[in-house]
Amino acid sequence: EIESRFGKLGDDVPSKKKYPQPKFKKVLFGRPPHGFLPEPDFNEDASMPSGFEEGTFRQRVDHFNNQNANFFQQKFYKNAQWAQPGGPNFLMIGGEGPESSRWVLNENITYLTWAKKYGATVYLLEHRFYGDSLVGDNNDLNTLNSLQMLYDLAEFIKSVNLKTGTSNPWITFGGSYSGAMS
């Protein structure tokens, strides 16, 4: 049953759709999204290392209503290229936006240098309602809250432990809102 909760990312998700390129660079309050620093030097189109996985995890829409039997597919990334037997699991918690593979692949990010040092398997779970983790038609926002996301995290961790047959420690990371959940 656990295996059936994990799946491949479909071609019909928002991140796989092609949109016209804007005529002008994106700015927010007169600044580029990455500030006035040069753009990050991470190439998402580079070949993926062994141990990299992009997929979905089947989650309950409402963890607190047993009458609601609906599920949605929550996007996750996994990078096991540094994993050692008995090593910890690092989980980056997705925040209020779409996530990308750079959060589990870019070795310049501090927690990924720790993953390399301590032999960790790295996961990122995208937040419900953001990016490709759409809940239904994404219009009913009653289940868009931190408590539902905390239960999403708990279900994901429990299922990964069952799937891998391990109980290695989990260390969570996040920034701002997702850091508070961590």
For each residue, the residues with C-beta under 8 A, 3 or more apart:
1: 4 5
2: 5 6 159 162 163
3: 6 163
4: 1 58
5: 1 2 57 58 159
6: 2 3 55 56 57 58 159 163
7: 55 56 57 58 73
8: 55 56
9: 13 16 54 55 56 75 132
10: 13 16 56 73
11: 16
12: 16
13: 9 10 16 17 75 132 134
14: 17 98 131 132 134
15: 98 131 132
16: 9 10 11 12 13
17: 13 14
18:
19:
20:
21:
22: 25 26
23:
24: 27
25: 22 32
26: 22 32 33
27: 24 30 31 32 33
28: 31 32 33
29:
30: 27
31: 27 28 35 36
32: 25 26 27 28 35 36 39
33: 26 27 28
34: 37 38 39 40
35: 31 32
36: 31 32
37: 34
38: 34 41
39: 32 34
40: 34 102 106
41: 38 108
42: 102 105 106 108
43: 46
44: 100 101 102 105
45:
46: 43
47:
48: 52 101 105
49: 52 79 81 105
50: 81
51: 78 79 80 81 83 121
52: 48 49 77 78 79 80 81 101 104 105
53: 77 78 79 80
54: 9 75 76 77 78 101
55: 6 7 8 9 75 76 78
56: 6 7 8 9 10 73 74 75 76 132
57: 5 6 7 73 74 75 76 125 155 156 159
58: 4 5 6 7 71 72 73 74
59: 71 72 73 74 128 152 155 156
60: 63 68 70 71 151 155
61: 68 70 71 72 135 136 143
62: 65 68 70 142 143 148
63: 60 148 151 152 155
64: 148 151
65: 62 68
66:
67:
68: 60 61 62 65
69:
70: 60 61 62 136
71: 58 59 60 61
72: 58 59 61 128 133 134 135 136
73: 7 10 56 57 58 59 132 133 134
74: 56 57 58 59 125 126 128 133 152 156
75: 9 13 54 55 56 57 99 125 126 131 132 133
76: 54 55 56 57 123 124 125 126 156
77: 52 53 54 99 101 103 104 123 124
78: 51 52 53 54 55 104 121 122 123
79: 49 51 52 53 82 104 105 115 121 122 123
80: 51 52 53 83 121 122
81: 49 50 51 52
82: 79 87 115 116 119 120 121 122
83: 51 80 87 119 120 121
84: 87 118 119
85:
86: 119 168
87: 82 83 84 118 119 120 121 168
88: 118 119 120 121 168 169 170 171
89: 120 121 122 123 157 160 168 169 170 171
90: 111 114 115 120 121 122 123 170 171 172 173
91: 122 123 124 125 153 156 157 170 171 172 173
92: 103 104 111 122 123 124 125 172 173 174 178
93: 124 125 127 149 153 172 173 174 178 179 181 182
94: 97 99 124 125 126 127 130 131 133 178
95: 127 130 174 175 176 177 178
96: 127 130 177
97: 94 130 131
98: 14 15 126 130 131 132
99: 75 77 94 103 124 126 127 130 131
100: 44 103
101: 44 48 52 54 77 104 105
102: 40 42 44 105 106 109
103: 77 92 99 100 106 109 124
104: 52 77 78 79 92 101 112 122 123 124
105: 42 44 48 49 52 79 101 102 112
106: 40 42 102 103 109 112
107: 112 113 116
108: 41 42 112 113
109: 102 103 106 112 113
110: 113 114
111: 90 92 114 115 122 173
112: 104 105 106 107 108 109 115 116 122
113: 107 108 109 110 116 117
114: 90 110 111 117 118 120
115: 79 82 90 111 112 118 119 120 121 122
116: 82 107 112 113
117: 113 114
118: 84 87 88 114 115
119: 82 83 84 86 87 88 115
120: 82 83 87 88 89 90 114 115 171
121: 51 78 79 80 82 83 87 88 89 90 115 168
122: 78 79 80 82 89 90 91 92 104 111 112 115
123: 76 77 78 79 89 90 91 92 104 156 160
124: 76 77 91 92 93 94 99 103 104
125: 57 74 75 76 91 92 93 94 152 153 156
126: 74 75 76 94 98 99 130 131 132 133
127: 93 94 95 96 99 130 131 133 149 178
128: 59 72 74 133 135 143 144 148 149 152
129: 133 134 135 138 141 144
130: 94 95 96 97 98 99 126 127 133
131: 14 15 75 94 97 98 99 126 127
132: 9 13 14 15 56 73 75 98 126
133: 72 73 74 75 94 126 127 128 129 130
134: 13 14 72 73 129 137 138
135: 61 72 128 129 138 140 143 144
136: 61 70 72 139 140
137: 134 140
138: 129 134 135
139: 136
140: 135 136 137 143
141: 129 144
142: 62
143: 61 62 128 135 140 148
144: 128 129 135 141 148
145: 148 149
146: 149 150 177 180 181
147: 150 151
148: 62 63 64 128 143 144 145 151 152
149: 93 127 128 145 146 152 153 181
150: 146 147 153 154 181
151: 60 63 64 147 148 154 155
152: 59 63 74 125 128 148 149 155 156
153: 91 93 125 149 150 156 157 172 181
154: 150 151 157 158
155: 57 59 60 63 151 152 158 159
156: 57 59 74 76 91 123 125 152 153 159 160
157: 89 91 153 154 160 161 170
158: 154 155 161 162
159: 2 5 6 57 155 156 162 163
160: 89 123 156 157 163 164
161: 157 158 164 165 166 167
162: 2 158 159 165
163: 2 3 6 159 160
164: 160 161
165: 161 162
166: 161
167: 161
168: 86 87 88 89 121
169: 88 89
170: 88 89 90 91 157
171: 88 89 90 91 120
172: 90 91 92 93 153 181 182
173: 90 91 92 93 111 179 182
174: 92 93 95 177 178 179 180 181 182
175: 95 178 179
176: 95 179 180
177: 95 96 146 174 180 181
178: 92 93 94 95 127 174 175 181 182
179: 93 173 174 175 176 182
180: 146 174 176 177
181: 93 146 149 150 153 172 174 177 178
182: 93 172 173 174 178 179
